[in-house]
């Protein structure tokens, strides 16, 4: 999940750099980065997925609920997250 989040963070930061010429904020929040990249009106499924990735990222980085996270993530869920990340990555590239 960290790889998915970091991949999308990097792509969004590149978009911000390209459109503004300035340095992107040093934040990890995918929704805020999307807003800074001027990508508005996100589809509900993308919004929900990015919000979920934010939650998982913060839980892995700052493990207050580590046990809950271990119960949530399994091989099928990890594959689902990877496929959705790929889909959003391609979608963002087209923006």
C-alpha positions as CSV (number, residue, x, y, z in Angstrom):
1,X,0.0,0.0,0.0
2,X,2.9,2.3,0.7
3,X,4.2,1.8,-2.8
4,X,0.8,2.7,-4.3
5,X,0.5,5.8,-2.2
6,X,4.0,6.9,-2.9
7,X,3.6,6.3,-6.7
8,X,0.5,8.4,-6.8
9,X,2.1,11.1,-4.6
10,X,5.1,11.3,-7.0
11,X,2.9,11.5,-10.1
12,X,0.7,14.2,-8.5
13,X,3.8,16.1,-7.4
14,X,5.1,16.0,-11.0
15,X,1.8,17.3,-12.3
16,X,1.9,20.2,-9.8
17,X,5.5,21.0,-10.8
18,X,4.5,21.0,-14.5
19,X,1.4,23.2,-14.1
20,X,2.8,25.6,-11.6
21,X,6.5,25.5,-12.0
22,X,6.8,25.6,-8.2
23,X,7.7,23.0,-5.6
24,X,4.7,20.9,-4.5
25,X,3.7,20.9,-0.9
26,X,5.5,18.3,1.2
27,X,2.4,16.5,2.2
28,X,1.2,12.9,1.9
29,X,-2.5,13.5,1.5
30,X,-3.5,12.3,-1.9
31,X,-6.7,14.4,-1.9
32,X,-4.9,17.6,-1.1
33,X,-2.2,16.8,-3.7
34,X,-5.0,16.2,-6.3
35,X,-6.5,19.5,-5.4
36,X,-3.1,21.3,-5.8
37,X,-2.7,19.6,-9.2
38,X,-5.9,21.3,-10.1
39,X,-7.7,17.9,-10.7
40,X,-11.2,18.7,-9.7
41,X,-14.5,16.9,-9.8
42,X,-13.0,13.5,-9.0
43,X,-15.3,10.5,-9.7
44,X,-16.7,9.1,-6.5
45,X,-14.8,5.8,-6.9
46,X,-11.5,7.6,-7.3
47,X,-12.2,9.9,-4.4
48,X,-13.1,6.9,-2.2
49,X,-10.0,5.0,-3.2
50,X,-7.6,7.9,-2.6
51,X,-9.2,8.5,0.8
52,X,-8.8,4.8,1.6
53,X,-5.2,4.9,0.5
54,X,-4.6,7.9,2.7
55,X,-6.0,6.0,5.7
56,X,-3.9,2.9,5.0
57,X,-0.7,5.0,4.4
58,X,-1.1,6.8,7.7
59,X,-1.8,3.6,9.6
60,X,1.3,1.9,8.2
61,X,3.5,5.0,8.7
62,X,2.1,5.8,12.2
63,X,0.9,2.5,13.4
64,X,-1.8,3.2,16.0
65,X,-4.1,0.5,14.7
66,X,-1.5,-1.9,13.3
67,X,-3.5,-5.0,14.3
68,X,-6.7,-3.7,12.5
69,X,-4.6,-3.0,9.4
70,X,-3.2,-6.6,9.4
71,X,-6.7,-8.0,9.6
72,X,-7.8,-5.7,6.7
73,X,-5.0,-6.4,4.2
74,X,-4.7,-9.8,2.6
75,X,-3.3,-10.9,-0.8
76,X,-6.6,-10.3,-2.5
77,X,-7.0,-6.8,-1.1
78,X,-3.4,-6.0,-1.9
79,X,-4.0,-7.1,-5.6
80,X,-7.2,-5.0,-5.7
81,X,-5.3,-1.9,-4.5
82,X,-2.5,-2.5,-7.0
83,X,-4.9,-2.8,-9.9
84,X,-6.9,0.3,-8.8
85,X,-3.6,2.3,-8.4
86,X,-2.6,1.3,-12.0
87,X,-6.0,2.5,-13.3
88,X,-5.7,5.8,-11.5
89,X,-2.1,6.3,-12.5
90,X,-3.1,5.9,-16.2
91,X,-6.1,8.3,-15.6
92,X,-3.8,10.9,-14.0
93,X,-1.3,10.6,-16.9
94,X,-4.0,11.6,-19.3
95,X,-4.8,14.8,-17.3
